Amino acid sequence: MTIKLHCFGESGNAYKAALPLELSGLDWEPVYVDFFGGAARSPEFRAMNVMGEAPVLEDGDLRLTQSGAIQQYVTDKSGRFGGTPDQKYEVLRWVLWDNHKLSSMAGATRFLMNFLPENKRPAEVIAFNQGRLKAAYHTLDAHLEGRDWIVGDGPTNADFSCCGYLFYPEPFGFERTEWRNIDRWLSNIQGLPGWKHPYDLMPGNPSDRA
Protein backbone atom coordinates (compact mmCIF):
# COMPACT_ATOMS: atom_id res chain seq x y z
CA MET A 1 0.00 0.00 0.00
CA THR A 2 1.32 3.43 -0.94
CA ILE A 3 2.09 5.76 1.95
CA LYS A 4 0.53 9.21 1.57
CA LEU A 5 2.19 12.32 2.92
CA HIS A 6 -0.02 15.39 3.10
CA CYS A 7 2.46 18.19 2.54
CA PHE A 8 3.40 21.29 0.58
CA GLY A 9 6.68 22.41 -0.91
CA GLU A 10 7.12 25.57 1.12
CA SER A 11 7.10 23.66 4.42
CA GLY A 12 10.46 22.73 5.87
CA ASN A 13 8.69 20.58 8.43
CA ALA A 14 7.05 18.63 5.63
CA TYR A 15 10.43 18.33 3.91
CA LYS A 16 11.84 16.71 7.06
CA ALA A 17 9.33 13.90 6.55
CA ALA A 18 9.35 13.77 2.74
CA LEU A 19 13.12 13.51 2.32
CA PRO A 20 13.66 10.37 4.41
CA LEU A 21 10.58 8.84 2.79
CA GLU A 22 12.09 9.49 -0.64
CA LEU A 23 15.50 8.12 0.32
CA SER A 24 14.18 5.12 2.26
CA GLY A 25 12.92 3.20 -0.76
CA LEU A 26 9.40 3.01 0.67
CA ASP A 27 6.47 3.45 -1.72
CA TRP A 28 4.99 6.88 -1.04
CA GLU A 29 3.29 9.81 -2.72
CA PRO A 30 2.79 13.46 -1.78
CA VAL A 31 -0.72 14.84 -1.36
CA TYR A 32 -0.83 18.61 -1.80
CA VAL A 33 -2.07 20.73 1.10
CA ASP A 34 -3.04 24.21 -0.08
CA PHE A 35 -1.81 25.77 3.15
CA PHE A 36 -1.81 29.34 1.87
CA GLY A 37 -5.34 28.85 0.58
CA GLY A 38 -6.50 27.90 4.07
CA ALA A 39 -6.75 24.13 3.56
CA ALA A 40 -5.14 23.30 6.92
CA ARG A 41 -7.87 25.29 8.69
CA SER A 42 -10.73 23.53 6.92
CA PRO A 43 -13.04 21.20 8.87
CA GLU A 44 -11.98 18.33 6.60
CA PHE A 45 -8.30 18.79 7.39
CA ARG A 46 -8.96 19.38 11.09
CA ALA A 47 -10.82 16.09 11.16
CA MET A 48 -7.63 14.45 9.88
CA ASN A 49 -5.27 16.46 12.09
CA VAL A 50 -6.73 18.45 14.96
CA MET A 51 -3.45 20.39 15.15
CA GLY A 52 -4.17 21.92 11.74
CA GLU A 53 -0.61 21.34 10.54
CA ALA A 54 1.27 19.57 7.78
CA PRO A 55 2.80 17.07 7.34
CA VAL A 56 0.38 14.25 7.96
CA LEU A 57 1.33 10.67 7.06
CA GLU A 58 -1.27 8.04 6.22
CA ASP A 59 -0.34 4.39 5.87
CA GLY A 60 -3.46 2.26 5.72
CA ASP A 61 -5.32 2.88 8.97
CA LEU A 62 -2.33 4.57 10.57
CA ARG A 63 -2.22 8.35 10.71
CA LEU A 64 0.75 10.29 12.09
CA THR A 65 1.54 13.96 12.51
CA GLN A 66 4.71 15.82 13.55
CA SER A 67 7.82 15.36 11.42
CA GLY A 68 9.89 13.71 14.15
CA ALA A 69 7.29 11.02 14.72
CA ILE A 70 6.99 10.46 10.97
CA GLN A 71 10.77 10.15 10.66
CA GLN A 72 10.78 7.49 13.36
CA TYR A 73 8.00 5.62 11.59
CA VAL A 74 10.00 5.66 8.35
CA THR A 75 12.98 4.28 10.29
CA ASP A 76 10.92 1.55 11.94
CA LYS A 77 9.35 0.55 8.63
CA SER A 78 12.47 0.73 6.44
CA GLY A 79 15.25 0.02 8.92
CA ARG A 80 17.08 3.15 7.79
CA PHE A 81 18.25 6.47 9.28
CA GLY A 82 17.96 5.55 12.94
CA GLY A 83 21.68 5.08 13.51
CA THR A 84 23.05 2.14 15.45
CA PRO A 85 21.18 1.01 18.58
CA ASP A 86 23.62 2.86 20.85
CA GLN A 87 23.11 6.06 18.79
CA LYS A 88 19.32 6.11 19.09
CA TYR A 89 19.16 8.69 21.85
CA GLU A 90 21.83 10.87 20.30
CA VAL A 91 19.77 11.00 17.10
CA LEU A 92 16.68 11.86 19.15
CA ARG A 93 18.62 14.54 21.05
CA TRP A 94 19.45 16.36 17.83
CA VAL A 95 15.92 15.99 16.43
CA LEU A 96 14.53 17.60 19.58
CA TRP A 97 17.22 20.29 19.57
CA ASP A 98 16.35 21.13 15.98
CA ASN A 99 12.64 21.31 16.69
CA HIS A 100 13.22 23.77 19.53
CA LYS A 101 16.29 25.77 18.52
CA LEU A 102 16.66 25.65 14.73
CA SER A 103 13.62 24.75 12.66
CA SER A 104 11.16 26.53 14.92
CA MET A 105 13.10 29.78 14.56
CA ALA A 106 13.94 29.30 10.87
CA GLY A 107 10.39 28.45 9.87
CA ALA A 108 8.83 31.36 11.74
CA THR A 109 11.43 33.86 10.55
CA ARG A 110 11.19 32.74 6.93
CA PHE A 111 7.41 33.08 7.11
CA LEU A 112 7.57 36.57 8.61
CA MET A 113 10.13 37.78 6.07
CA ASN A 114 8.66 36.28 2.92
CA PHE A 115 5.02 35.27 3.26
CA LEU A 116 3.53 38.25 5.09
CA PRO A 117 2.77 41.55 3.34
CA GLU A 118 5.78 43.85 3.66
CA ASN A 119 3.92 46.33 5.87
CA LYS A 120 3.11 43.58 8.38
CA ARG A 121 6.61 42.19 8.84
CA PRO A 122 7.66 42.81 12.48
CA ALA A 123 11.26 44.03 12.29
CA GLU A 124 12.01 43.64 16.00
CA VAL A 125 10.68 40.07 16.11
CA ILE A 126 12.64 39.15 13.00
CA ALA A 127 15.85 40.59 14.47
CA PHE A 128 15.31 38.69 17.73
CA ASN A 129 14.68 35.43 15.89
CA GLN A 130 17.75 35.92 13.72
CA GLY A 131 19.85 36.33 16.85
CA ARG A 132 18.53 33.01 18.15
CA LEU A 133 19.20 31.43 14.77
CA LYS A 134 22.79 32.64 14.70
CA ALA A 135 23.41 30.91 18.02
CA ALA A 136 21.91 27.70 16.61
CA TYR A 137 24.10 27.90 13.51
CA HIS A 138 27.15 28.27 15.75
CA THR A 139 26.15 25.16 17.71
CA LEU A 140 25.58 23.07 14.60
CA ASP A 141 28.66 24.31 12.75
CA ALA A 142 30.91 23.61 15.73
CA HIS A 143 29.46 20.12 16.15
CA LEU A 144 30.10 19.33 12.47
CA GLU A 145 33.81 20.19 12.71
CA GLY A 146 35.55 17.00 11.59
CA ARG A 147 32.23 15.19 11.02
CA ASP A 148 30.42 14.31 7.80
CA TRP A 149 27.13 13.63 9.61
CA ILE A 150 25.56 14.82 12.84
CA VAL A 151 25.54 11.34 14.40
CA GLY A 152 27.74 8.45 13.34
CA ASP A 153 29.06 7.57 9.92
CA GLY A 154 25.96 8.01 7.79
CA PRO A 155 22.79 10.04 7.40
CA THR A 156 20.21 9.80 10.15
CA ASN A 157 17.02 11.54 11.14
CA ALA A 158 19.20 14.06 12.96
CA ASP A 159 20.50 15.25 9.58
CA PHE A 160 17.09 15.24 7.92
CA SER A 161 15.59 17.21 10.78
CA CYS A 162 18.31 19.85 11.03
CA CYS A 163 18.51 20.44 7.26
CA GLY A 164 14.76 20.97 6.96
CA TYR A 165 14.84 24.70 6.24
CA LEU A 166 18.43 25.19 5.13
CA PHE A 167 17.96 24.38 1.44
CA TYR A 168 15.29 27.03 0.87
CA PRO A 169 16.22 30.06 -1.24
CA GLU A 170 14.05 32.63 0.56
CA PRO A 171 16.00 34.86 2.99
CA PHE A 172 15.60 34.31 6.72
CA GLY A 173 19.07 34.97 8.11
CA PHE A 174 21.06 32.00 6.84
CA GLU A 175 23.92 32.40 4.37
CA ARG A 176 25.25 28.95 3.70
CA THR A 177 28.69 30.13 2.62
CA GLU A 178 29.25 31.79 6.02
CA TRP A 179 29.20 28.43 7.80
CA ARG A 180 31.96 26.21 6.45
CA ASN A 181 31.02 22.98 8.21
CA ILE A 182 27.29 23.37 7.64
CA ASP A 183 27.94 24.06 3.97
CA ARG A 184 30.02 20.89 3.63
CA TRP A 185 27.41 18.85 5.49
CA LEU A 186 24.58 20.15 3.29
CA SER A 187 26.64 19.14 0.25
CA ASN A 188 26.90 15.63 1.73
CA ILE A 189 23.11 15.48 1.98
CA GLN A 190 22.72 16.76 -1.58
CA GLY A 191 25.08 14.01 -2.70
CA LEU A 192 22.85 11.22 -1.39
CA PRO A 193 21.37 9.12 -4.23
CA GLY A 194 17.81 10.29 -4.80
CA TRP A 195 18.15 13.63 -2.99
CA LYS A 196 15.71 16.30 -4.17
CA HIS A 197 15.23 19.94 -3.33
CA PRO A 198 11.99 20.57 -1.39
CA TYR A 199 10.40 22.36 -4.35
CA ASP A 200 11.15 19.35 -6.54
CA LEU A 201 10.09 16.76 -3.99
CA MET A 202 6.72 18.20 -2.93
CA PRO A 203 3.98 20.16 -4.72
CA GLY A 204 3.70 23.83 -3.85
CA ASN A 205 6.04 26.71 -4.69
CA PRO A 206 5.88 30.48 -4.08
CA SER A 207 5.97 30.93 -7.85
CA ASP A 208 2.55 29.26 -8.01
CA ARG A 209 1.11 32.31 -6.22
CA ALA A 210 3.19 34.97 -7.95
Secondary structure as GFF3:
##gff-version 3
##sequence-region A 1 210
A	DSSP	beta_strand	3	7	.	.	.	ID=ss1
A	DSSP	alpha_helix	12	24	.	.	.	ID=ss2
A	DSSP	beta_strand	28	32	.	.	.	ID=ss3
A	DSSP	three_ten_helix	35	37	.	.	.	ID=ss4
A	DSSP	three_ten_helix	39	41	.	.	.	ID=ss5
A	DSSP	alpha_helix	43	48	.	.	.	ID=ss6
A	DSSP	beta_strand	56	59	.	.	.	ID=ss7
A	DSSP	beta_strand	62	65	.	.	.	ID=ss8
A	DSSP	alpha_helix	67	78	.	.	.	ID=ss9
A	DSSP	three_ten_helix	85	87	.	.	.	ID=ss10
A	DSSP	alpha_helix	88	97	.	.	.	ID=ss11
A	DSSP	pi_helix	98	102	.	.	.	ID=ss12
A	DSSP	alpha_helix	103	114	.	.	.	ID=ss13
A	DSSP	three_ten_helix	118	120	.	.	.	ID=ss14
A	DSSP	alpha_helix	123	143	.	.	.	ID=ss15
A	DSSP	alpha_helix	157	162	.	.	.	ID=ss16
A	DSSP	three_ten_helix	176	178	.	.	.	ID=ss17
A	DSSP	alpha_helix	180	190	.	.	.	ID=ss18
A	DSSP	alpha_helix	198	201	.	.	.	ID=ss19
A	DSSP	three_ten_helix	206	209	.	.	.	ID=ss20
###
